[in-house]
């Protein structure tokens, strides 16, 4: 774990709702339907502040416009309850692909101010603050330039927060706060534990095989984890931050340990850097230039499988991916996607499709014109050993892990704490000194840093 990076978080409030309204508006214009009641006269754009709007995903409310919220509709309600509370509300369905592709307009607008923008998820961008802030004359000036660029080039309002670490920056963003260097932990501490539901973790969070807190047959769920922490009496991020790191990791697993690290104002260290002798690049030259969004679906899977094969041959996984495209006119476009955990073939396919859709769509929506795409490349930016993402000795998830945990706890109860020991790497010159045994679920000793002259090299 290293020191937290000075981070800029750019968020568009209620982005899924805005994307759904945009999709409805364009569908209306395409079919030349008459203007609905509640739309702003003369603009044809529905205003969620004055007209009640509800967004549903899997029959539950996820986002609510101000007018619908005033009528009593709340996120989490079922469709029937929401319609009963506000019968006149316009009900829209979430569309993840449209949210992702449309968000390229916002990312492209921020790109005009600073390079190196990472898409965490649709509606949220992260970027390093230090270089762009120096170039723009300070963090305040950088935030103002980003706000102006997004408003001018897209017509949407965004929010910018700057702090040490991505979580503090993300929570500061809705309020437009710039948290002073070294004060992120103090800023995070009073926030309610429910703020973890917006933690800057990618779609792969929960991938490490820890079972759900309430339903062991399911993968770990972020909302359920937050509910469990509340039932355990952990009310604020400060309460979570005061818990011992080893105890959190042993009780809840590595994914919740990541949340604990974020609550302390820190950020997970990137996986150990791997630098292959030959750069890994999966690239495809298109015989038929890509000009329509439906074409992206046909080229995405072969390219993703090509990258996956190259990584498997080297025993690596990718956790941060850059997608690069070249057009007929020689223009190059690129976008970086973050992911918490290893990107699977399906994850890469989704990101290729979303990104190509975004590049094509932005020209149609009034953004910079994009020529036909003739070449697409995948550049893994962050690689980790495949072993770091391997399942545990007794399986990856579910009741098997819980049975093993109960068996070890029972053995300790019968024979004493020292009866069950696990190896911990602490560092040393000799193999016998490299690892020691400590009681299971006890506080693990800190690793001794080298150098270790004469030590055997690690396997590669």
C-alpha positions as CSV (number, residue, x, y, z in Angstrom):
1,X,0.0,0.0,0.0
2,X,1.4,3.4,-1.0
3,X,0.5,6.9,-0.1
4,X,-2.8,8.1,-1.6
5,X,-2.6,9.8,-5.0
6,X,-3.9,13.3,-5.4
7,X,-7.0,12.6,-7.4
8,X,-9.7,14.5,-9.3
9,X,-13.2,13.0,-9.4
10,X,-15.6,14.2,-12.1
11,X,-19.2,13.1,-11.6
12,X,-22.4,13.9,-13.4
13,X,-25.3,13.7,-10.9
14,X,-28.0,11.2,-11.7
15,X,-26.2,10.2,-14.9
16,X,-28.3,7.0,-15.5
17,X,-31.5,9.2,-15.4
18,X,-30.0,11.8,-17.7
19,X,-29.0,9.1,-20.2
20,X,-32.4,7.5,-20.1
21,X,-34.0,10.9,-20.8
22,X,-31.6,11.5,-23.6
23,X,-32.5,8.1,-25.2
24,X,-36.2,8.9,-24.9
25,X,-35.8,12.3,-26.4
26,X,-33.9,11.0,-29.4
27,X,-36.4,8.2,-29.9
28,X,-39.2,10.9,-29.8
29,X,-37.4,13.1,-32.3
30,X,-36.7,10.1,-34.6
31,X,-40.4,9.1,-34.6
32,X,-41.6,12.7,-34.8
33,X,-43.9,12.2,-31.8
34,X,-45.7,15.3,-30.4
35,X,-44.3,16.9,-27.3
36,X,-45.4,15.3,-24.1
37,X,-46.9,17.3,-21.2
38,X,-44.3,18.3,-18.7
39,X,-41.6,19.0,-21.3
40,X,-40.0,22.4,-21.4
41,X,-41.8,24.3,-24.1
42,X,-39.7,25.0,-27.2
43,X,-36.8,22.7,-26.2
44,X,-38.5,19.3,-26.3
45,X,-36.3,18.2,-23.3
46,X,-38.0,16.8,-20.2
47,X,-37.0,18.6,-17.1
48,X,-36.8,16.2,-14.1
49,X,-36.9,19.1,-11.7
50,X,-40.4,20.0,-12.7
51,X,-41.8,16.9,-14.3
52,X,-41.9,13.6,-12.3
53,X,-39.4,11.0,-13.7
54,X,-38.6,7.6,-12.4
55,X,-35.8,5.3,-13.5
56,X,-36.2,1.5,-13.0
57,X,-33.7,-1.3,-13.2
58,X,-35.1,-4.9,-12.7
59,X,-38.4,-3.5,-11.5
60,X,-36.9,-1.4,-8.8
61,X,-36.4,2.4,-8.6
62,X,-32.8,3.4,-8.9
63,X,-33.0,7.1,-9.6
64,X,-35.7,9.7,-9.0
65,X,-36.2,13.2,-10.3
66,X,-36.8,16.0,-7.9
67,X,-40.5,16.3,-8.7
68,X,-41.1,12.5,-8.2
69,X,-39.1,12.6,-5.0
70,X,-41.3,15.3,-3.6
71,X,-44.3,13.1,-4.4
72,X,-42.9,10.4,-2.2
73,X,-41.0,8.1,-4.6
74,X,-37.7,6.8,-3.2
75,X,-34.9,4.7,-4.6
76,X,-35.4,1.0,-3.8
77,X,-39.2,1.0,-4.2
78,X,-40.8,-1.5,-6.5
79,X,-42.5,-0.4,-9.6
80,X,-46.0,-0.8,-8.3
81,X,-45.3,1.2,-5.1
82,X,-43.6,4.0,-7.1
83,X,-46.6,4.3,-9.5
84,X,-49.0,4.3,-6.5
85,X,-47.0,7.2,-4.9
86,X,-46.8,9.2,-8.2
87,X,-49.3,7.9,-10.8
88,X,-48.4,10.7,-13.3
89,X,-44.7,10.0,-13.3
90,X,-42.9,9.1,-16.5
91,X,-41.3,5.7,-16.0
92,X,-38.1,4.9,-17.9
93,X,-36.0,1.7,-18.0
94,X,-32.2,1.7,-17.4
95,X,-30.0,1.0,-20.4
96,X,-26.4,0.3,-19.4
97,X,-25.0,0.3,-22.9
98,X,-26.5,3.7,-23.7
99,X,-25.2,5.1,-20.4
100,X,-21.7,3.9,-21.2
101,X,-21.6,5.1,-24.8
102,X,-23.2,8.5,-24.2
103,X,-20.7,9.2,-21.3
104,X,-18.0,9.3,-23.9
105,X,-19.2,12.9,-24.6
106,X,-18.3,13.9,-21.0
107,X,-15.0,12.0,-21.1
108,X,-14.0,13.7,-24.4
109,X,-14.9,17.1,-22.9
110,X,-12.6,16.5,-19.9
111,X,-9.9,15.3,-22.3
112,X,-9.7,18.8,-23.8
113,X,-8.5,20.0,-20.4
114,X,-6.2,17.1,-19.3
115,X,-5.2,13.8,-20.7
116,X,-5.1,10.5,-18.7
117,X,-8.8,10.3,-17.9
118,X,-10.0,6.9,-16.5
119,X,-13.7,5.9,-16.7
120,X,-14.5,4.2,-13.4
121,X,-18.1,3.6,-14.4
122,X,-20.7,5.6,-16.5
123,X,-21.1,8.9,-14.7
124,X,-17.7,8.9,-12.9
125,X,-14.3,9.9,-14.2
126,X,-11.0,9.7,-12.2
127,X,-7.7,11.3,-13.0
128,X,-4.5,12.3,-11.3
129,X,-4.5,15.9,-10.1
130,X,-0.9,16.9,-9.9
131,X,0.2,17.3,-13.5
132,X,-3.1,19.0,-14.8
133,X,-3.2,21.3,-11.7
134,X,0.3,22.6,-12.4
135,X,-0.6,23.1,-16.1
136,X,-3.8,25.0,-15.3
137,X,-2.3,27.1,-12.5
138,X,-3.7,25.3,-9.4
139,X,-6.4,22.9,-8.4
140,X,-9.1,25.5,-8.2
141,X,-8.4,26.7,-11.7
142,X,-8.4,23.0,-12.9
143,X,-11.8,22.4,-11.4
144,X,-13.3,25.5,-13.0
145,X,-11.9,24.6,-16.4
146,X,-13.4,21.1,-16.2
147,X,-16.8,22.5,-15.2
148,X,-16.8,25.0,-18.0
149,X,-15.6,22.4,-20.6
150,X,-18.3,19.9,-19.8
151,X,-21.1,22.5,-19.7
152,X,-20.0,24.1,-23.0
153,X,-19.3,20.9,-25.0
154,X,-22.1,18.7,-23.7
155,X,-24.8,20.9,-22.1
156,X,-24.7,18.9,-18.9
157,X,-23.6,20.0,-15.4
158,X,-20.9,18.1,-13.7
159,X,-19.3,18.3,-10.3
160,X,-15.6,18.1,-9.4
161,X,-13.9,17.0,-6.2
162,X,-10.2,16.9,-5.5
163,X,-8.6,15.0,-2.5
164,X,-5.9,12.5,-1.6
165,X,-7.3,9.2,-2.8
166,X,-10.3,8.4,-5.0
167,X,-12.9,7.9,-2.3
168,X,-12.4,11.3,-0.6
169,X,-12.4,12.9,-4.1
170,X,-15.6,11.1,-5.0
171,X,-17.4,12.2,-1.8
172,X,-16.1,15.7,-2.2
173,X,-17.3,15.9,-5.8
174,X,-21.1,16.6,-5.3
175,X,-20.2,19.6,-3.0
176,X,-17.4,20.9,-5.2
177,X,-14.9,20.5,-2.4
178,X,-11.1,20.5,-2.6
179,X,-9.8,18.6,0.5
180,X,-6.4,19.8,1.7
181,X,-3.5,17.5,1.3
182,X,-3.2,15.0,4.2
183,X,-6.7,15.6,5.4
184,X,-8.7,13.0,3.5
185,X,-9.0,10.6,6.5
186,X,-10.5,13.5,8.6
187,X,-12.9,14.4,5.8
188,X,-14.1,10.9,5.4
189,X,-14.5,10.0,9.1
190,X,-17.9,11.7,9.8
191,X,-19.6,10.3,6.6
192,X,-22.2,7.6,7.2
193,X,-21.2,4.1,6.4
194,X,-23.8,4.1,3.6
195,X,-21.4,6.3,1.7
196,X,-19.6,3.0,0.8
197,X,-22.3,2.3,-1.7
198,X,-20.7,4.9,-3.8
199,X,-17.1,3.6,-3.2
200,X,-14.7,3.9,-6.2
201,X,-14.6,0.2,-6.9
202,X,-15.1,-1.1,-10.4
203,X,-17.7,-3.6,-11.6
204,X,-15.4,-6.5,-10.6
205,X,-15.7,-5.8,-6.9
206,X,-16.6,-9.0,-5.1
207,X,-14.7,-11.1,-7.7
208,X,-12.4,-12.7,-5.2
209,X,-14.8,-15.4,-4.2
210,X,-15.9,-14.2,-0.8
211,X,-19.5,-15.3,-0.3
212,X,-22.4,-12.9,0.3
213,X,-22.9,-11.9,3.9
214,X,-26.6,-13.0,3.9
215,X,-26.8,-15.5,1.0
216,X,-23.7,-17.7,0.8
217,X,-24.6,-19.1,-2.6
218,X,-24.2,-15.6,-4.2
219,X,-21.2,-13.4,-4.9
220,X,-20.4,-10.7,-2.4
221,X,-22.8,-7.7,-2.8
222,X,-21.8,-4.1,-1.9
223,X,-25.2,-3.0,-0.7
224,X,-25.6,-6.1,1.5
225,X,-22.1,-5.6,2.9
226,X,-23.0,-2.1,3.9
227,X,-26.2,-3.3,5.5
228,X,-24.2,-5.9,7.5
229,X,-21.8,-3.3,8.7
230,X,-24.7,-1.2,9.9
231,X,-26.2,-4.1,11.8
232,X,-22.8,-4.7,13.5
233,X,-23.0,-1.1,14.9
234,X,-20.5,0.5,12.4
235,X,-22.3,3.8,11.8
236,X,-19.6,5.9,10.1
237,X,-16.6,5.6,7.9
238,X,-14.5,6.6,10.9
239,X,-15.9,3.6,12.9
240,X,-14.8,1.3,10.1
241,X,-11.4,3.0,9.8
242,X,-10.5,2.4,13.4
243,X,-10.9,-1.4,13.1
244,X,-7.6,-3.4,12.8
245,X,-6.8,-4.1,9.1
246,X,-6.0,-7.8,9.7
247,X,-9.2,-8.4,11.6
248,X,-11.3,-6.9,8.7
249,X,-9.4,-9.0,6.1
250,X,-9.8,-12.2,8.1
251,X,-13.5,-11.7,9.0
252,X,-14.8,-10.3,5.7
253,X,-12.1,-11.1,3.0
254,X,-10.0,-9.0,0.7
255,X,-12.9,-7.1,-1.0
256,X,-14.2,-5.6,2.2
257,X,-10.5,-5.0,3.2
258,X,-10.4,-2.7,0.2
259,X,-13.4,-0.8,1.5
260,X,-11.6,-0.5,4.9
261,X,-8.5,0.9,3.1
262,X,-10.7,3.5,1.3
263,X,-12.4,4.5,4.5
264,X,-9.0,5.3,6.0
265,X,-8.3,7.8,3.2
266,X,-5.9,5.5,1.4
267,X,-6.1,3.5,-1.8
268,X,-5.1,0.0,-2.7
269,X,-1.7,-0.3,-4.1
270,X,-1.7,-1.4,-7.7
271,X,-0.7,-5.0,-8.4
272,X,3.0,-5.7,-8.6
273,X,4.2,-4.4,-11.9
274,X,4.9,-6.9,-14.6
275,X,6.9,-5.8,-17.6
276,X,6.9,-8.6,-20.3
277,X,10.0,-8.7,-22.5
278,X,7.6,-8.2,-25.4
279,X,4.8,-5.7,-25.0
280,X,1.3,-7.2,-25.0
281,X,-0.9,-5.7,-27.7
282,X,-4.0,-7.2,-29.3
283,X,-4.8,-5.4,-32.5
284,X,-7.2,-5.9,-35.3
285,X,-7.3,-4.2,-38.7
286,X,-10.9,-4.1,-40.0
287,X,-11.5,-5.1,-43.6
288,X,-14.8,-3.2,-43.4
289,X,-14.4,0.1,-41.6
290,X,-16.6,0.5,-38.5
291,X,-19.2,3.1,-39.0
292,X,-22.2,1.7,-37.2
293,X,-22.6,0.7,-33.5
294,X,-23.9,-2.8,-34.3
295,X,-20.7,-3.6,-36.1
296,X,-18.7,-3.3,-32.8
297,X,-20.4,-6.4,-31.4
298,X,-18.9,-8.6,-34.2
299,X,-15.3,-7.5,-33.8
300,X,-15.3,-7.2,-30.0
301,X,-15.2,-10.9,-29.0
302,X,-12.4,-12.2,-31.3
303,X,-10.2,-9.3,-30.2
304,X,-11.0,-9.9,-26.5
305,X,-10.3,-13.6,-26.9
306,X,-7.0,-12.8,-28.6
307,X,-5.9,-10.6,-25.6
308,X,-7.1,-13.2,-23.1
309,X,-5.0,-15.9,-24.9
310,X,-1.9,-13.8,-24.8
311,X,-2.4,-13.1,-21.1
312,X,-3.0,-16.7,-20.2
313,X,0.1,-17.8,-22.0
314,X,2.1,-15.5,-19.8
315,X,0.2,-16.3,-16.6
316,X,-1.1,-12.7,-16.3
317,X,-4.4,-10.9,-15.8
318,X,-5.3,-7.3,-16.8
319,X,-6.9,-4.9,-14.3
320,X,-6.6,-1.6,-16.4
321,X,-7.2,-1.5,-20.1
322,X,-6.7,1.1,-22.8
323,X,-8.7,0.9,-26.0
324,X,-7.2,2.7,-29.0
325,X,-8.8,3.2,-32.3
326,X,-7.5,4.7,-35.6
327,X,-9.7,6.2,-38.2
328,X,-9.5,6.4,-42.0
329,X,-8.1,10.0,-41.7
330,X,-5.3,8.8,-39.4
331,X,-6.8,10.2,-36.2
332,X,-6.2,8.2,-33.0
333,X,-8.6,8.0,-30.2
334,X,-8.1,6.3,-26.9
335,X,-9.9,5.7,-23.6
336,X,-8.8,3.9,-20.4
337,X,-11.1,1.7,-18.3
338,X,-10.5,0.7,-14.7
339,X,-11.7,-2.5,-13.2
340,X,-11.5,-3.9,-9.7
341,X,-10.0,-7.3,-10.3
342,X,-9.2,-9.3,-13.4
343,X,-10.9,-8.3,-16.6
344,X,-12.7,-11.3,-18.2
345,X,-13.4,-11.8,-21.9
346,X,-16.9,-10.7,-21.3
347,X,-15.7,-7.6,-19.5
348,X,-13.4,-6.6,-22.4
349,X,-16.1,-7.3,-25.0
350,X,-18.5,-4.9,-23.1
351,X,-15.9,-2.2,-23.0
352,X,-15.0,-2.5,-26.6
353,X,-18.6,-2.3,-27.6
354,X,-19.4,0.6,-25.3
355,X,-16.4,2.6,-26.4
356,X,-16.9,2.1,-30.1
357,X,-20.5,3.0,-29.6
358,X,-19.4,6.1,-27.7
359,X,-17.0,7.3,-30.4
360,X,-19.5,6.8,-33.1
361,X,-22.4,8.3,-31.1
362,X,-20.6,11.5,-30.1
363,X,-20.4,12.7,-33.7
364,X,-24.0,12.0,-34.2
365,X,-24.9,14.0,-31.0
366,X,-22.9,17.0,-32.1
367,X,-19.5,16.2,-30.7
368,X,-16.2,16.0,-32.7
369,X,-16.7,14.2,-36.0
370,X,-15.3,10.7,-36.0
371,X,-14.2,9.0,-39.3
372,X,-14.8,5.4,-40.0
373,X,-12.7,3.2,-37.6
374,X,-10.2,1.0,-39.4
375,X,-8.1,-0.4,-36.6
376,X,-8.7,-1.2,-32.9
377,X,-6.0,-2.1,-30.4
378,X,-6.1,-3.3,-26.7
379,X,-3.3,-2.1,-24.5
380,X,-3.1,-3.6,-21.0
381,X,-1.8,-0.9,-18.7
382,X,-1.9,-2.7,-15.4
383,X,-0.9,-6.4,-15.2
384,X,-0.9,-8.8,-12.3
385,X,0.1,-12.4,-11.8
386,X,-2.8,-14.7,-12.4
387,X,-2.0,-16.4,-9.1
388,X,-3.1,-13.2,-7.2
389,X,-6.6,-13.8,-8.4
390,X,-6.7,-17.6,-8.0
391,X,-9.3,-19.2,-5.7
392,X,-8.6,-20.3,-2.2
393,X,-7.3,-23.8,-1.3
394,X,-10.8,-25.1,-0.5
395,X,-12.7,-23.4,-3.3
396,X,-13.7,-19.9,-4.4
397,X,-16.9,-19.1,-2.6
398,X,-20.0,-20.2,-0.8
399,X,-20.6,-22.7,1.9
400,X,-17.3,-24.5,1.3
401,X,-15.3,-21.5,2.5
402,X,-17.6,-21.1,5.5
403,X,-17.3,-24.7,6.4
404,X,-13.5,-24.5,6.3
405,X,-13.6,-21.4,8.5
406,X,-15.9,-23.0,11.1
407,X,-13.6,-26.1,11.2
408,X,-10.5,-24.1,11.8
409,X,-12.3,-22.1,14.5
410,X,-13.5,-25.3,16.2
411,X,-10.0,-26.8,16.1
412,X,-8.7,-23.6,17.9
413,X,-11.4,-23.8,20.4
414,X,-10.5,-27.4,21.3
415,X,-6.7,-27.3,21.1
416,X,-5.9,-23.7,21.7
417,X,-5.0,-20.7,19.4
418,X,-1.6,-22.0,18.6
419,X,-3.0,-25.3,17.2
420,X,-4.0,-23.7,13.9
421,X,-1.3,-21.8,12.2
422,X,-0.9,-20.2,8.7
423,X,2.2,-19.1,6.9
424,X,2.9,-15.4,6.4
425,X,5.6,-13.9,4.2
426,X,7.8,-11.5,6.2
427,X,10.9,-11.4,4.1
428,X,14.4,-12.7,4.7
429,X,17.6,-13.8,3.0
430,X,17.1,-17.6,3.5
431,X,14.1,-19.6,2.6
432,X,13.6,-20.6,6.2
433,X,13.4,-16.9,7.1
434,X,11.1,-15.8,4.3
435,X,8.0,-17.1,5.9
436,X,6.8,-17.7,9.5
437,X,3.8,-19.4,11.0
438,X,1.3,-17.3,13.0
439,X,-2.0,-18.4,14.6
440,X,-5.0,-18.3,12.3
441,X,-6.9,-14.9,12.5
442,X,-4.2,-13.3,14.6
443,X,-2.5,-10.0,13.8
444,X,0.0,-10.5,11.1
445,X,3.5,-9.1,11.5
446,X,4.7,-6.4,9.2
447,X,6.9,-7.4,6.3
448,X,10.6,-6.9,6.7
449,X,11.9,-4.9,3.7
450,X,15.2,-5.9,2.0
451,X,17.6,-5.8,0.3
452,X,18.7,-9.3,1.1
453,X,22.2,-9.9,-0.4
454,X,22.7,-13.5,-1.5
455,X,19.0,-14.4,-1.4
456,X,17.6,-16.7,-4.0
457,X,15.7,-14.8,-6.8
458,X,12.0,-15.1,-7.0
459,X,10.6,-17.4,-9.7
460,X,9.4,-15.6,-12.8
